[in-house]
Amino acid sequence: MIRRAGLVTLLALCACARAGSRNRPLDEARLAVARAMIEHRAWNDALLALDRYHASAGPCAESLTLRGVALRERGVHEEARADFEHALRLDGRHAPAHAALAVLHDVDGRYDQGERHHRKALELAPRNASYWNDYGFALFARGRNDKALGALRKAVEIEPTLRRARTNLGFAYARAGDFTRAAQQFDLAEPPAEARNNLGVAYEAAGLLAPAYDAYLAAVRLDPGLARARANLVDVAGALGRELPPDVATGPVAGGG
């Protein structure tokens, strides 16, 4: 459900519809709906709103970028790339198009091209925490952990409540061997059981199965219905040759995970 105040804000921010169009208010509303649908990951609804917008107002850098994001998230990468590139032909300084294209390049393994667009997005919008997070995640995925830490720290400095940046920063700290700071970031990002599960994943990725077991056990005790934590606990217990404690040996197999 879109809150009225949020929709009004989206409409106020809209500057993409053609100024001379008699349908401009309706076009702006369609674009605002598309933004909201993208935010809520309702990809098909966003695509429908954007098709209607383009039929009335024609494409602009923002509408093409939004459509590209929806297509990318639906796995239609070739069409998404075409939309991002079209957006940048219309406005080479449209930071969201650079940022979205960077993520697509990363997903497709074209990291050098992705880096170029990450850097351009940050040049254009240096205070955008999401762009710093995306760049940090890309660096982390490439094993460039020191630079990833710097980018992710910048993300949480700009927007301390950006949960995905906190989570990514936690995993970057864990890769650096600093599990104390990793746990702090997970705690800031997620509810306690989710945070303990993430810590377990970080320990397990480092090959530290005993502390991973302890973290997963704590997660399951905090939330017996967190299915992925229970599955992780069972896997690590098996690898360690341990029996599960009686209080968690039986319990929900689905629900919170």
CORHU-V998382 format. One record per residue. N is the residue number from 1. RES is the residue in one small letter. SS is DSSP state (h for helix, s for strand, l for the rest). Layout:
n=N res=RES ss=SS
n=N res=RES ss=SS
//
This chain:
n=1 res=m ss=l
n=2 res=i ss=l
n=3 res=r ss=l
n=4 res=r ss=h
n=5 res=a ss=h
n=6 res=g ss=h
n=7 res=l ss=h
n=8 res=v ss=h
n=9 res=t ss=h
n=10 res=l ss=h
n=11 res=l ss=h
n=12 res=a ss=h
n=13 res=l ss=h
n=14 res=c ss=l
n=15 res=a ss=l
n=16 res=c ss=l
n=17 res=a ss=l
n=18 res=r ss=l
n=19 res=a ss=l
n=20 res=g ss=l
n=21 res=s ss=l
n=22 res=r ss=l
n=23 res=n ss=l
n=24 res=r ss=h
n=25 res=p ss=h
n=26 res=l ss=h
n=27 res=d ss=h
n=28 res=e ss=h
n=29 res=a ss=h
n=30 res=r ss=h
n=31 res=l ss=h
n=32 res=a ss=h
n=33 res=v ss=h
n=34 res=a ss=h
n=35 res=r ss=h
n=36 res=a ss=h
n=37 res=m ss=h
n=38 res=i ss=h
n=39 res=e ss=h
n=40 res=h ss=l
n=41 res=r ss=l
n=42 res=a ss=l
n=43 res=w ss=h
n=44 res=n ss=h
n=45 res=d ss=h
n=46 res=a ss=h
n=47 res=l ss=h
n=48 res=l ss=h
n=49 res=a ss=h
n=50 res=l ss=h
n=51 res=d ss=h
n=52 res=r ss=h
n=53 res=y ss=h
n=54 res=h ss=h
n=55 res=a ss=h
n=56 res=s ss=h
n=57 res=a ss=h
n=58 res=g ss=l
n=59 res=p ss=l
n=60 res=c ss=l
n=61 res=a ss=h
n=62 res=e ss=h
n=63 res=s ss=h
n=64 res=l ss=h
n=65 res=t ss=h
n=66 res=l ss=h
n=67 res=r ss=h
n=68 res=g ss=h
n=69 res=v ss=h
n=70 res=a ss=h
n=71 res=l ss=h
n=72 res=r ss=h
n=73 res=e ss=h
n=74 res=r ss=l
n=75 res=g ss=l
n=76 res=v ss=l
n=77 res=h ss=h
n=78 res=e ss=h
n=79 res=e ss=h
n=80 res=a ss=h
n=81 res=r ss=h
n=82 res=a ss=h
n=83 res=d ss=h
n=84 res=f ss=h
n=85 res=e ss=h
n=86 res=h ss=h
n=87 res=a ss=h
n=88 res=l ss=h
n=89 res=r ss=h
n=90 res=l ss=h
n=91 res=d ss=l
n=92 res=g ss=l
n=93 res=r ss=l
n=94 res=h ss=l
n=95 res=a ss=h
n=96 res=p ss=h
n=97 res=a ss=h
n=98 res=h ss=h
n=99 res=a ss=h
n=100 res=a ss=h
n=101 res=l ss=h
n=102 res=a ss=h
n=103 res=v ss=h
n=104 res=l ss=h
n=105 res=h ss=h
n=106 res=d ss=h
n=107 res=v ss=h
n=108 res=d ss=l
n=109 res=g ss=l
n=110 res=r ss=l
n=111 res=y ss=h
n=112 res=d ss=h
n=113 res=q ss=h
n=114 res=g ss=h
n=115 res=e ss=h
n=116 res=r ss=h
n=117 res=h ss=h
n=118 res=h ss=h
n=119 res=r ss=h
n=120 res=k ss=h
n=121 res=a ss=h
n=122 res=l ss=h
n=123 res=e ss=h
n=124 res=l ss=h
n=125 res=a ss=l
n=126 res=p ss=l
n=127 res=r ss=l
n=128 res=n ss=l
n=129 res=a ss=h
n=130 res=s ss=h
n=131 res=y ss=h
n=132 res=w ss=h
n=133 res=n ss=h
n=134 res=d ss=h
n=135 res=y ss=h
n=136 res=g ss=h
n=137 res=f ss=h
n=138 res=a ss=h
n=139 res=l ss=h
n=140 res=f ss=h
n=141 res=a ss=h
n=142 res=r ss=l
n=143 res=g ss=l
n=144 res=r ss=l
n=145 res=n ss=h
n=146 res=d ss=h
n=147 res=k ss=h
n=148 res=a ss=h
n=149 res=l ss=h
n=150 res=g ss=h
n=151 res=a ss=h
n=152 res=l ss=h
n=153 res=r ss=h
n=154 res=k ss=h
n=155 res=a ss=h
n=156 res=v ss=h
n=157 res=e ss=h
n=158 res=i ss=h
n=159 res=e ss=l
n=160 res=p ss=l
n=161 res=t ss=l
n=162 res=l ss=l
n=163 res=r ss=h
n=164 res=r ss=h
n=165 res=a ss=h
n=166 res=r ss=h
n=167 res=t ss=h
n=168 res=n ss=h
n=169 res=l ss=h
n=170 res=g ss=h
n=171 res=f ss=h
n=172 res=a ss=h
n=173 res=y ss=h
n=174 res=a ss=h
n=175 res=r ss=h
n=176 res=a ss=l
n=177 res=g ss=l
n=178 res=d ss=l
n=179 res=f ss=h
n=180 res=t ss=h
n=181 res=r ss=h
n=182 res=a ss=h
n=183 res=a ss=h
n=184 res=q ss=h
n=185 res=q ss=h
n=186 res=f ss=h
n=187 res=d ss=h
n=188 res=l ss=h
n=189 res=a ss=h
n=190 res=e ss=l
n=191 res=p ss=l
n=192 res=p ss=h
n=193 res=a ss=h
n=194 res=e ss=h
n=195 res=a ss=h
n=196 res=r ss=h
n=197 res=n ss=h
n=198 res=n ss=h
n=199 res=l ss=h
n=200 res=g ss=h
n=201 res=v ss=h
n=202 res=a ss=h
n=203 res=y ss=h
n=204 res=e ss=h
n=205 res=a ss=h
n=206 res=a ss=l
n=207 res=g ss=l
n=208 res=l ss=l
n=209 res=l ss=h
n=210 res=a ss=h
n=211 res=p ss=h
n=212 res=a ss=h
n=213 res=y ss=h
n=214 res=d ss=h
n=215 res=a ss=h
n=216 res=y ss=h
n=217 res=l ss=h
n=218 res=a ss=h
n=219 res=a ss=h
n=220 res=v ss=h
n=221 res=r ss=h
n=222 res=l ss=h
n=223 res=d ss=l
n=224 res=p ss=l
n=225 res=g ss=l
n=226 res=l ss=l
n=227 res=a ss=h
n=228 res=r ss=h
n=229 res=a ss=h
n=230 res=r ss=h
n=231 res=a ss=h
n=232 res=n ss=h
n=233 res=l ss=h
n=234 res=v ss=h
n=235 res=d ss=h
n=236 res=v ss=h
n=237 res=a ss=h
n=238 res=g ss=h
n=239 res=a ss=h
n=240 res=l ss=h
n=241 res=g ss=l
n=242 res=r ss=l
n=243 res=e ss=l
n=244 res=l ss=l
n=245 res=p ss=l
n=246 res=p ss=h
n=247 res=d ss=h
n=248 res=v ss=h
n=249 res=a ss=h
n=250 res=t ss=l
n=251 res=g ss=l
n=252 res=p ss=l
n=253 res=v ss=l
n=254 res=a ss=l
n=255 res=g ss=l
n=256 res=g ss=l
n=257 res=g ss=l
//
